[in-house]
Amino acid sequence: MISLKKATVSVASLVAGVGLIATLLHKTGVDATMLVETLRRTDIFWASAVLLSTFLNLWLSAYKWKRVLRRLGERKHIPYMAYTSLGAVLGNFAPAQIAISTARDLERN
């Protein structure tokens, strides 16, 4: 049985995540009606396949890191999936921001 504390944290995390996405969409000027229409036209099979393959890729990468670190003698409990997911997000956004900053600096000089 799920404790009240865990349920509250889960709901709060979900609300915070939805709120952050809504804020991001609003700040970037995304047309909500067009977004909803695009989501309605999306084939559920292909969307599920994409989500499943993404999750599988992250899980396999986390499993690989767990095996590598164990082989190197690391015995602490590490949330491999959380760290791998965070690394994937940062890997998708950070290099672009670094490249943009570098291009701006070069343009100024």
N, C-alpha and C positions, 0 to 999 in steps of 0.2 A: 504494500500500500504506500502511496506517495504521501509524504508529510506535507503539512500545510506550508511550511517554510519553503520546501522545494517547489511546490505549486505556485506560490507567490513569486518566487524568483523567476520561474519560467514565464509566467504571464508578464511580469515586469520587463523581462528581456525581450519578449515578443513585441510588447507595446513600444518599447524604446527603439527596437529595430525598425518597426513600421513607421514610427515617427521620424526617425533619421532619414529613411528612404523618401518619405513624403516631403520633408524639408529639402532634401537634395533635388528632388524633381521640381519642386516649386522654385528654388533658387536658380536652377539652370534653365528654367523657362520651358519645360517639357509640357506639351499639350496633353492634358489628362484624358480628354475624350479620344484623341488619336491613339494614346497608349492603351486604353481599354479596348478600343476596336481592334487594334493589332493583337492583343492578347486573346480576344474572342476568336479571331481567325486562325490562331495558332493550333496546329494539330497536336492533340494531347499525347499521341504516341511518340512523336519526334521530340517534343518538349521533355517527356519522361526519359527518353533515351539519352538526351543530352545531360539531364540532371544526374541520371544513374552513372553515366560514363565519367562525369566530372567527379562524383563522389568516389567511384571506384579508383580513379587515378589518384586522388588525394589519399585514400586509404592505403593503396599500394606504396605510395611514396613514404607515408608515415611508417608503414611496416618495414620498408627498406632501411630507413634511418634507425629504427629501433634495433634491427639486426646488426647494422654497422656499429652503432654505439655499444651494444652489448658485446660485440666481438672485440672492441677496443677496451673493454673493462668497465664501462659505465653501468652501474647497477641501481642508480636512483630511479624512482618512478617519475617519469616525465610524460606530460600529456602530448604525446607525439602528434595525434590528429589535430589538436588545437594549434600547435606550433606550425605544423605543415600547412594548415589552412591559412594562418596568418601570413606565413611566408609567401604563399601563392597570391594573396591579395596585395601585399607589398610589392611583390615581384611584378605584378601587372601595372601598378600605378607609379611606384617610385622611379623607375628608370625614365619614364616619360617626363616626369617633373624635373629630373636632373638634366635631361637633354634640353628641355625648354629653358631652364635657367642658364645653362651653358650657352645656348644660342643667343639668348638676350645679352649675356655678358660679352660675347664676341661681337655682337651687333653694336654695342655701346662703344667698344674700343676701336 
